[in-house]
Amino acid sequence: MAAQEKNILNRFYFIAGGMFIFAGLIAFKLISIQFVDGEKYRDLAERNTTKNFTIPANRGNVYADDGSLLATSVPKYDIRFDAVTVSSEDFKEHLVPLSKALSKRFGKPASYYENLFRKARANKNRYLSVVKGLGYSDYVAVKKMPLFEKGPYKGGIIVEQRTVREHPLGKIGERLIGNEMRNEPGVYEVGFEGAFDKYLKGKEGQRLKQKIAKGQWKPVYDDNEVEPEDGYDIISTINVNIQDIAHHALLKQMEYYEAEHGSVIVMEVKTGEVKAVSNLGRTSEGKYYEKLNYAVGESHEPGSTFKVMAFMAALEDKVIDTATVVDTKKGTKRFYGRTISDSKHGGYGKISAARTLEVSSNIGLATIIDESYSKNPQKFIDHFKKWKLNERLGIPIVGEGKPDIPEPGHKKWSRNALPSMSYGYNLEMTPLQVLTFYNGIANNGIMVKPRFIKEVRRMNVVVDEFGTDIINYKICSDETLRQIQDILKNVVKRGTGESLYSEYFSMAGKTGTAQSEYWMADWAENRRYVSSFAGYFPADDPKYSCIVVIHKPSIKKGYYGADVSGPVFKRIAQKIFTDSPLIDYVIDPNESDPDLGEDYQQFYEKVQNSYSKVPNVMGMAGMDAVSLLENSGLKVRLVGNGSVISQSLKKGEVFKNGQQITLHLK
């Protein structure tokens, strides 16, 4: 028995000893975790429960040349509720007052909010959505409401801030101004937003947040760890009035001719400041919107607007003068096995070199250039290289199209390359590149780089300024310049653009009509054209240059540059020229043309009159209505964009000078 008891006792000591050793090991491990590895595990726990989140900086504003907003960042706030962290006493005490305050502010019944909060409390919801998309004043008001005023822990309020980019002009000029990439929020690549992102983006901040459940986070403190720094503001060269004029002038013509897409650029001659860019593409439903930046990015065969460059090269080399007689035959002529035609049935016969450009004779230009340069085509090409027409302009806006002007040895080169290039085929340029050269003609031979930005500011303090860059100080001799300026005036007076002529103001420019996609098998059955007009105004003292390019107008209605694009150019010139806009119209080539000059003069006289009764502006474009009403003595407030759909003062109502009228546009 004694032996048995001893055996039991030994086993007891053995077990007890083992337990003691095990307990010791546990104690050792705990001490090791706390003192040896403690810092590592504490850091790990901290990283798993708290995290620094990036707070995007507010982007700087984009302004027009007169200080009007083109793009601005607007903070929006989403309010959520952590129904777990709030004590029972606080929840019961403040539930009803909070619900009433929310009801008063946002219109829903107080019972709605009471039920919402009670359900969240019962379900232990730590991320209840209360209200979204608040402006700053509403956000401040919500933070002061019962319970929420206690902050994120005691009050359960979770505030999420985001920034929304808004464009006060709406869709007008959207591709030029730019916006976020669709699949990458906060990333800007196109337009002003992308070009000047380094100024606009600012510096990001940081905010510490705590993980609460299911991947959801809420701020630890009311204040940020690192405050974001707002981006700089940029003052662009865009003029809101001219942008609106260009947009609506292009839109009217695009709709009438059912064109596929088109663009307009207006540039200030002396400075190169781009005052307006409009790009419109057609949807499958027949509507138009700012689809792509065609003006900057689309390289295409310019057609007859390039004849000016070819003609200037010949003048500079003195292989012709303006009086040189050119035989354009009877409207067709073969060059190296290929037939070239003119638009006039029966041809122009023998005419002066200047007249070949005025009437835009393909045969005339091809004859001049082929006879003058066929033995040394490089001499012809070198003029374009000297003018840097074979190079990108190097503007900051992303996506500038690459010009393509082939030379001997190029894969596009053949015996027909030279005559084809003389009238704008077998080469490619963008509308902006073509306009830059025409602007040089208007600017007495000084070719300046298109400019989109004037200043960079921080809190109204100028931190950077941008001047005019000169590409070429003298594109040609004074004699060539004078001759080409005279011809461009005559294009409008007695050439292909004579339907655009007005005795009330002067314009100079060149029409263009180019076949598009003519290499495709279906072209004979489904002909496609690009219609254009490039020039400047006033002709004798140019202030603005402009190009209009419209792709694939309905050939049933017309496709010549003078019919399709020319009226857009004229409409823009008329409105800018007097700063007293015309009522919009579209020329129907199947009807007799109205006396445009007479219409213009009547409208000009009308807007100079002082009214004592409110005129009717319903249906007018916004800028037209503003001009008419302000000339009448009214103060105008605009709401929206587009044409007038309602006016606060009725037609015929007597008003006092300086009285305000509100126009709603759509």
BELQUI-V376461 format. One record per backbone hydrogen bond with DSSP energy under -1.0 kcal/mol. NH is the residue of the N-H (numbers start at 1). CO is the residue of the C=O. Records with the same first field share a line. If there is no record, write none. Layout:
NH = CO + CO
This chain:
5 = 1
6 = 2
7 = 3
8 = 4
9 = 5
10 = 6
11 = 7
12 = 8
13 = 9
14 = 10
15 = 11
16 = 12
17 = 13
18 = 14
19 = 15
20 = 16
21 = 17
22 = 18
23 = 19
24 = 20
25 = 21
26 = 22
27 = 23
28 = 24
29 = 25
30 = 26
31 = 27
32 = 28
33 = 29
34 = 30
35 = 31
36 = 32
37 = 32
41 = 37
42 = 38
43 = 39
44 = 40
45 = 41
46 = 42
47 = 43
48 = 44
49 = 45
50 = 46
51 = 209
53 = 207
55 = 205
60 = 200
62 = 71
63 = 234
64 = 68
65 = 238
67 = 64
70 = 62
71 = 62
72 = 166
74 = 164
76 = 162
77 = 134
78 = 160
79 = 131
80 = 158
81 = 128
82 = 156
83 = 125
91 = 87
92 = 88
93 = 89
94 = 90
95 = 91
98 = 94
99 = 95
100 = 96
101 = 97
102 = 98
103 = 99
104 = 100
105 = 101
106 = 102
107 = 103
113 = 109
114 = 110
115 = 111
116 = 112
117 = 113
118 = 114
119 = 115
120 = 116
121 = 117
122 = 118
123 = 119
125 = 120
128 = 81
130 = 79
131 = 79
134 = 77
139 = 135
140 = 136
141 = 137
142 = 138
143 = 139
145 = 142
148 = 146
149 = 145
150 = 147
151 = 148
155 = 151
157 = 151
158 = 80
160 = 78
162 = 76
164 = 74
166 = 72
170 = 167
172 = 169
174 = 171
177 = 173
178 = 174
181 = 187
187 = 184
192 = 176
193 = 177
194 = 190
195 = 191
196 = 192
197 = 194
199 = 196
200 = 196
201 = 197
203 = 229
205 = 55
206 = 226
207 = 53
209 = 51
210 = 218
211 = 49
212 = 216
216 = 213
218 = 210
220 = 208
225 = 206
226 = 206
229 = 203
231 = 58
232 = 199
233 = 457
234 = 61
235 = 455
236 = 63
237 = 452
239 = 275
243 = 239
244 = 240
245 = 241
246 = 242
247 = 243
248 = 244
249 = 245
250 = 246
251 = 247
252 = 248
253 = 249
254 = 250
255 = 251
256 = 252
257 = 253
259 = 254
260 = 551
261 = 551
262 = 280
263 = 549
264 = 278
265 = 547
266 = 276
267 = 545
268 = 273
269 = 543
272 = 268
274 = 451
275 = 266
276 = 266
278 = 264
280 = 262
281 = 289
282 = 260
283 = 287
286 = 283
289 = 281
291 = 289
294 = 292
297 = 293
298 = 294
300 = 429
303 = 424
306 = 303
307 = 304
310 = 306
311 = 307
312 = 308
313 = 309
314 = 310
315 = 311
316 = 312
317 = 313
319 = 314
324 = 321
326 = 351
328 = 349
331 = 328
333 = 340
335 = 338
338 = 335
340 = 333
342 = 331
347 = 344
349 = 329
351 = 326
353 = 324
354 = 322
356 = 352
357 = 353
358 = 354
359 = 355
361 = 356
365 = 361
366 = 362
367 = 363
368 = 364
369 = 365
370 = 366
371 = 367
372 = 368
373 = 369
374 = 370
379 = 376
381 = 377
382 = 378
385 = 381
386 = 382
387 = 383
389 = 384
391 = 388
401 = 296
404 = 428
410 = 407
413 = 410
417 = 414
420 = 416
421 = 417
422 = 418
424 = 421
425 = 420
428 = 404
429 = 300
432 = 295
434 = 430
435 = 431
436 = 432
437 = 433
438 = 434
439 = 435
440 = 436
441 = 437
442 = 438
443 = 439
444 = 441
445 = 440
446 = 443
447 = 472
449 = 469
451 = 272
454 = 235
455 = 235
456 = 464
457 = 233
458 = 461
461 = 458
463 = 456
464 = 456
466 = 454
471 = 447
472 = 447
475 = 445
481 = 477
482 = 478
483 = 479
484 = 480
485 = 481
486 = 482
487 = 483
488 = 484
489 = 485
490 = 486
491 = 487
493 = 489
494 = 490
496 = 358
497 = 491
498 = 495
500 = 497
501 = 498
508 = 536
509 = 488
510 = 534
512 = 532
514 = 530
516 = 528
520 = 517
523 = 520
526 = 522
530 = 514
531 = 550
532 = 512
533 = 548
534 = 510
535 = 546
536 = 508
537 = 544
543 = 537
544 = 537
545 = 267
546 = 535
547 = 265
548 = 533
549 = 263
550 = 531
551 = 261
552 = 529
554 = 257
557 = 554
558 = 554
564 = 560
566 = 561
569 = 565
570 = 566
571 = 567
572 = 568
573 = 569
574 = 570
575 = 571
576 = 572
577 = 573
578 = 574
579 = 575
591 = 588
596 = 594
599 = 595
600 = 596
601 = 597
602 = 598
603 = 599
604 = 600
605 = 601
606 = 602
607 = 603
609 = 606
614 = 653
619 = 644
620 = 617
622 = 642
625 = 621
626 = 622
627 = 623
628 = 624
629 = 625
630 = 626
631 = 627
634 = 629
635 = 659
637 = 661
639 = 663
644 = 620
645 = 664
646 = 664
648 = 662
652 = 614
653 = 650
655 = 612
658 = 633
659 = 656
661 = 635
663 = 637
664 = 646
665 = 639
666 = 643
